[in-house]
Amino acid sequence: MAGAYKQYLPDINVDDGAARVMNNAKLYIKLLGKFDVRTMTDELIDAIVGGDFDAVTKKAHALKGAAANLSCEVIRSVALQIEISGKECISAAIFIPELEKAATALIDAIAQLTAAETA
């Protein structure tokens, strides 16, 4: 199962993600499709720009957890850095471009996979 999807999901540990759902490809793809990366990213960026360290910490933690559950390693890693910054009351603005890039890449990859699955 995992090998067939690696070409669409280069930033995801597909083997690990598939194992989390007992190698059920349809379920894994469904869960990836429900991962609202754009909304979570936008809300996190709003909190960063607003300087709300508590919100940054909570939203980064939520994004990190969702990404980790689906083995989306790049977004998880960026969210972890932002969460640490929030906890230390340090601006995470420096991570916004990296977060945007990771989110866009993940959204595009999931869209390509979904399109390939329905074709």
Secondary structure, 3 states (H helix, E strand, C coil): CHHHHCCCCCCCCHHHHHHHCCCCHHHHHHHHHHCCHHHHHHHHHHHHHHCCHHHHHHHHHHHHHHHHHCCCHHHHHHHHHHHHHHHCCCCCHHHHHHHHHHHHHHHHHHHHHHHHHHC
